[in-house]
């Protein structure tokens, strides 16, 4: 069942709500939408979970405003969904950019009503290369991405999804041409403005936000992730969040929710039931 929820920012966001039981709120990454969690939404309800997928502003079937593409607004959107649906004891699951949204949620709204947190291929704690973060990614990389998007974002998406799935090594084994095309199609429905404006959010500093997480936390990441390097993200997040558990998927690219769905789902179920 799909719903439109109007947030405190006056934006209507699309929410898919399926299954029954303990609630899990899924937050997707750039440049797709909640449909990227297809293999989670078809498996986790079998284990007694209610899966709730949010389309971020500018993506999927949510409104596509001109501006407001920042983590404070996104965190408020999550709060609006939880409040509108009257959700309690929620597990928050964020992929890539969606992991930053979860971090900011804790930083801004705290952990009331939140039972667990899961980061999958996520951008926290801080992706930008600086003097105190030498493992990060250079600013020139992000600038280059924005330039490519403004020039021809559809062509950029084609190249992006090659590394999203590591198609040179996994095509025909862990991912099909049809899946890559389906994800390209999801990206093509996104707002051109959102596609461009979200890029700088990827290297926001979430270190203080992570320090506020006081619920059991799982971090899942592929060791062959070419979009968000393991050493610059998951390994650090697992150290910054007290008691966090790190699960590294061998050979996993960025979109492990698809290519390594069985391993991701198993890790999720084991963590959620623990």
Buried (B, 14 or more C-beta within 10 A) or exposed (E): EEBEBEBEBEBBBBBBBBBEEBBBBBBBBBBBBBBBBBBBBBBBBEBEBBBBBBBBBBBBBBBBBEEBBBBEBBBBBBBBBBEEBEBEEBBBBBBBBBBBBBBBBBBBBEBEBBBBBBBBBBBBBBBBBEEEBEBBBEEEBBEEBBEBBEEEBEEBBBEBBBBBBBBEEBBEEBBBEEBBEBBBEBBEBBBEBBBBBBBBBBBBBBBEBBBBBBBBBBBBBBBBBEBBBBEBBBBBBBEBBEEBBBBBBEBBBBBBBBBBBEBBBEBBBEBBEE
